[in-house]
Amino acid sequence: MAVVRDEFVKAGGAAVSGETHGAALATMSTGEIGDFVSLLKPRVMSLVVFTALVGLLVTPGYVNPVLGFVSILAIAIGAGASGCLNMWWDADIDAVMSRTRNRPIPAGRIMPSEALSFGMMLAGGSVVVLGLASNWFAAAFLAFTIFFYAVVYSMWLKRSTPQNIVIGGAAGAFPPMIGEAVVTGHVSLDGFALFLIIFLWTPPHFWALALVKSEDYARAGIPMLPNVAGPDATRFQILLYTLILAPCGMLPFLLGFGGAAYAGAAVIGGAAMLVLAWRVYRHRTGPIATRAAYQLFAFSIVYLFGLFATLLVEHLFGLGGHIAVDLPRIVALWQWAAGGLS
């Protein structure tokens, strides 16, 4: 991969694979505003913004609406900076993957140096703005998240281990905790519960896509789980993570900041995820296997959005209040009952 990357850089940013996709640019890019926006990975950014907003709004406390808006905007810009730096570093492998070869850098519309400068400027600016608008703990957390995604995941994990999505998924799970930190200046068990849901959701979500895009990843030299451990092992891991994810989706209800509507969404959504994961595990060949993987990938987005949207609606309309489940007492009662039956 180092050779491919060196050839890519020497070509001035034009895609280099088995076939050259465009001539090298001599001095400046031809990128338009839309190309620079696409560097920010707006679809990924929208999920980051939404989960950070939920983390902010469900946290007890008061934030000035203007400063809250500026804080969310800073988090959004930080997420965009992470995406931009990721595209800068991954331009060589993007050039050989069918679904990414038309991105601005491998297509030659934006120079790698321009993308790097753009990403670094956005990263630094977002951290400073968040520190001034809220607090420096939240700003430091955002800085760490950008570093984790751009350096730990993109530069190290993605090309070195089939567990890249598992460990690297932490970067996409941090935003609710950053949102909480904007309000309180620290993180709590509530924020960690939201982190855990996204963290456990990431492997089945991405591995479902990796099952049907394994040839693309193999061509780019990325050690995704289906290419290293095989499709059957990947299907088992998808089912295993979904079995853990479904009950963990109930954590906001059990911890007292999710209400009955959230509990219903978590139960129904979790059950649907399990059914789809079981179908992926069961159907291993042919069009039905491909369809099952795509269905899980698509529904997983609906599942995560549904959980966070329900939690947000409950708190906006005051529907989320309930007596938190006393987990220690439940454990004590269970031990007492078990002792009586023995």
C-alpha positions in Angstrom: 0.0 0.0 0.0 2.9 2.4 0.6 4.0 2.0 -3.0 0.4 2.8 -4.2 0.3 5.8 -2.0 3.7 7.1 -3.2 2.6 6.8 -6.8 -0.6 8.6 -6.0 1.1 11.5 -4.4 3.6 11.8 -7.2 0.7 11.9 -9.6 -0.5 15.1 -7.9 -3.7 13.6 -6.7 -5.0 11.9 -9.9 -6.4 8.4 -9.3 -3.8 5.7 -9.7 -4.7 2.0 -9.9 -4.3 -0.7 -12.5 -5.5 2.0 -14.9 -5.0 5.7 -14.6 -8.3 7.5 -14.1 -7.1 11.0 -14.9 -4.0 13.0 -15.7 -2.0 14.5 -12.8 -2.8 18.1 -11.9 0.1 20.4 -12.2 -0.6 23.2 -9.8 -4.2 23.8 -8.7 -7.3 21.8 -8.4 -10.5 22.3 -10.4 -12.7 21.6 -7.4 -15.9 23.5 -6.8 -17.7 24.3 -3.6 -19.6 21.0 -3.8 -16.3 19.1 -3.9 -15.0 20.7 -0.7 -18.4 19.9 0.9 -18.1 16.3 -0.1 -14.7 16.1 1.6 -16.6 16.6 4.9 -18.6 13.4 4.4 -21.9 15.2 5.0 -23.9 12.0 5.5 -21.6 10.8 8.3 -21.5 14.4 9.6 -25.3 14.5 9.9 -25.3 11.4 12.1 -22.6 12.9 14.3 -24.5 16.1 14.6 -27.8 14.4 15.4 -26.3 12.1 18.1 -24.4 15.0 19.7 -27.5 17.1 19.7 -29.4 14.3 21.5 -26.6 14.0 24.0 -26.8 17.7 24.7 -30.5 18.0 25.0 -31.1 14.9 27.2 -28.5 16.0 29.7 -30.0 17.8 32.7 -28.8 21.4 32.9 -29.1 24.7 31.0 -27.2 25.9 28.0 -27.7 29.2 26.4 -29.5 28.5 23.1 -27.1 30.5 21.0 -24.0 29.0 22.6 -25.6 25.6 22.3 -26.1 26.1 18.6 -22.5 27.3 18.2 -21.3 24.2 20.1 -23.2 21.8 17.9 -21.9 23.7 14.8 -18.4 23.3 16.1 -18.9 19.6 16.7 -20.2 19.3 13.1 -17.2 21.1 11.7 -14.9 18.9 13.8 -16.7 15.8 12.3 -16.2 17.3 8.8 -12.6 17.9 9.5 -12.2 14.2 10.5 -13.8 13.1 7.3 -11.6 15.5 5.2 -8.4 14.2 6.8 -9.6 10.6 6.3 -10.2 11.3 2.6 -6.8 12.9 2.3 -5.0 9.9 3.8 -7.2 7.3 2.0 -7.0 8.9 -1.4 -4.8 6.1 -2.7 -7.2 3.3 -1.7 -10.2 5.3 -2.7 -8.8 5.4 -6.2 -9.0 1.6 -6.6 -12.5 1.1 -5.0 -15.5 1.4 -7.3 -17.7 3.2 -4.7 -15.1 5.8 -3.8 -13.0 6.4 -7.0 -15.0 9.4 -7.9 -14.3 11.3 -4.7 -12.7 14.7 -5.2 -9.1 13.7 -4.5 -8.8 10.5 -6.4 -10.7 12.0 -9.3 -8.2 14.8 -9.4 -10.6 17.7 -8.7 -8.9 18.6 -5.4 -5.2 18.4 -4.6 -4.1 16.3 -1.6 -2.3 19.3 -0.1 -5.4 21.4 -0.4 -7.5 18.7 1.4 -4.9 18.4 4.2 -4.8 22.2 4.7 -8.6 22.4 4.6 -9.0 19.6 7.2 -6.4 20.9 9.6 -7.9 24.4 9.5 -11.3 23.1 10.2 -10.0 20.8 13.0 -8.2 23.6 14.8 -11.0 26.1 14.4 -13.7 23.7 15.6 -11.8 22.9 18.8 -11.1 26.6 19.6 -14.7 27.6 18.9 -16.1 24.8 21.1 -13.8 25.7 23.9 -14.9 29.3 23.8 -18.6 28.5 23.4 -18.9 25.9 26.1 -15.9 24.6 28.0 -12.4 23.3 27.4 -13.1 19.8 28.5 -15.6 19.4 25.7 -13.1 21.0 23.3 -10.4 18.6 24.4 -12.8 15.7 23.9 -13.6 16.9 20.4 -9.8 17.2 19.6 -9.2 13.7 20.9 -12.1 12.4 18.7 -10.7 14.1 15.6 -7.2 12.6 16.4 -8.7 9.2 17.0 -10.5 9.1 13.7 -7.9 10.7 11.5 -4.8 9.1 13.0 -5.6 6.0 15.1 -8.3 4.7 12.8 -7.5 6.1 9.4 -3.7 5.9 9.5 -3.2 2.8 11.7 -6.2 0.5 12.3 -7.9 0.6 8.9 -5.0 -0.9 7.1 -3.5 -3.1 9.8 -6.3 -5.1 11.5 -9.7 -6.7 10.7 -10.9 -5.2 14.0 -10.5 -1.7 12.4 -14.3 -1.1 12.5 -14.7 -2.3 16.1 -12.0 -0.2 17.7 -12.2 2.7 15.2 -16.0 2.8 15.7 -15.3 4.5 19.1 -14.7 7.8 17.2 -18.3 7.7 15.8 -19.7 6.9 19.2 -18.1 9.8 21.1 -20.4 12.6 19.9 -23.2 12.1 22.4 -20.6 12.2 25.2 -19.2 15.5 23.7 -22.8 16.8 23.7 -23.2 15.9 27.3 -19.8 17.5 28.1 -21.0 20.8 26.5 -23.7 21.0 29.2 -21.9 19.6 32.3 -18.2 19.9 31.6 -17.8 16.1 32.2 -19.2 12.8 31.2 -21.5 10.4 33.1 -22.9 6.9 32.9 -25.8 8.3 30.8 -23.5 9.6 28.1 -21.5 6.3 28.2 -24.8 4.4 27.6 -25.4 6.3 24.4 -21.7 5.7 23.4 -22.1 2.0 24.0 -25.2 1.7 21.8 -23.4 3.4 18.8 -20.2 1.4 19.5 -22.0 -1.9 19.5 -24.1 -0.9 16.5 -21.1 -0.1 14.3 -19.7 -3.6 13.6 -23.0 -5.2 12.4 -23.8 -2.1 10.4 -20.5 -1.9 8.5 -19.8 -5.6 8.3 -23.1 -6.2 6.6 -21.9 -3.8 3.8 -18.4 -5.4 3.9 -20.0 -8.8 3.1 -21.2 -7.5 -0.3 -18.2 -5.2 -1.0 -15.5 -7.6 0.0 -13.9 -7.6 -3.5 -13.6 -3.8 -3.3 -11.9 -4.0 0.0 -9.6 -6.8 -1.2 -8.6 -4.8 -4.2 -7.7 -1.9 -2.0 -5.8 -4.1 0.4 -8.0 -3.2 3.4 -8.1 -6.2 5.9 -11.9 -6.1 6.5 -13.2 -9.1 8.4 -14.8 -10.9 5.5 -11.5 -10.9 3.6 -9.4 -12.0 6.6 -11.7 -14.3 8.6 -14.1 -15.2 5.9 -17.8 -14.5 5.2 -19.1 -17.2 7.6 -17.0 -15.9 10.5 -18.2 -12.4 9.7 -21.9 -13.5 9.8 -21.3 -15.0 13.2 -19.7 -11.8 14.5 -22.6 -9.8 13.1 -25.1 -12.0 15.0 -23.0 -11.9 18.2 -22.8 -8.1 18.2 -26.5 -7.8 17.5 -27.3 -10.1 20.4 -25.4 -7.8 22.7 -26.7 -4.6 21.1 -30.4 -5.4 21.4 -30.5 -5.5 25.2 -28.0 -2.7 25.5 -30.4 -0.6 23.6 -32.6 -0.6 26.7 -29.9 1.1 28.8 -31.4 4.7 28.6 -34.7 3.3 29.9 -33.0 1.3 32.7 -30.9 4.3 33.7 -33.9 6.6 33.9 -33.5 9.0 31.0 -35.6 7.1 28.5 -39.3 6.7 28.9 -41.9 4.2 27.8 -41.9 5.3 24.1 -38.1 4.8 24.0 -38.4 1.4 25.6 -41.0 0.4 23.0 -38.7 1.6 20.2 -35.7 -0.3 21.7 -37.7 -3.5 22.0 -39.2 -3.4 18.5 -36.1 -2.1 16.8 -33.8 -4.6 18.7 -36.1 -7.5 17.7 -36.0 -6.4 14.1 -32.2 -6.2 14.2 -32.0 -9.7 15.6 -34.3 -11.1 12.9 -32.3 -9.4 10.1 -28.9 -10.5 11.7 -30.2 -14.1 11.9 -31.2 -13.9 8.2 -27.6 -12.7 7.4 -26.2 -15.6 9.4 -28.6 -18.2 7.9 -28.4 -17.2 4.2 -24.9 -17.5 3.0 -24.9 -17.8 -0.8 -26.7 -16.3 -3.8 -28.9 -13.2 -4.2 -30.8 -14.0 -1.0 -27.6 -13.6 1.0 -26.8 -10.3 -0.7 -30.3 -9.0 -0.1 -30.2 -10.0 3.6 -26.9 -8.1 4.1 -28.2 -5.0 2.3 -31.4 -5.2 4.4 -29.5 -5.3 7.7 -27.2 -2.5 6.6 -30.2 -0.3 5.6 -32.4 -1.1 8.6 -29.5 -0.5 11.0 -29.5 3.1 10.1 -33.2 3.4 10.7 -32.7 1.6 14.0 -30.1 3.9 15.4 -31.9 7.0 14.1 -35.2 5.8 15.6 -33.7 5.2 19.1 -32.1 8.7 19.3 -35.1 10.4 17.7 -37.5 8.8 20.2 -35.2 9.8 23.0 -35.1 13.4 21.7 -38.9 13.7 21.2 -39.4 12.4 24.8 -37.2 15.0 26.3 -38.5 17.9 24.0 -42.1 17.2 25.0 -41.5 16.1 28.6 -42.5 12.4 27.9 -39.4 10.8 29.2 -39.7 11.1 32.9 -40.2 7.9 34.9 -38.9 6.2 38.0 -35.5 4.7 37.1 -35.3 1.0 37.5 -33.4 0.1 40.7 -30.9 -2.4 39.3 -29.2 -3.2 42.6 -32.6 -4.0 44.2 -33.6 -6.2 41.3 -30.3 -8.1 41.7 -30.9 -8.5 45.5 -34.4 -9.7 45.0 -33.2 -12.2 42.3 -30.6 -13.5 44.7 -33.1 -13.8 47.5 -35.6 -15.7 45.3 -32.8 -18.0 44.0 -31.8 -18.7 47.6 -35.3 -19.6 48.5 -35.7 -22.0 45.7 -32.4 -23.8 46.4 
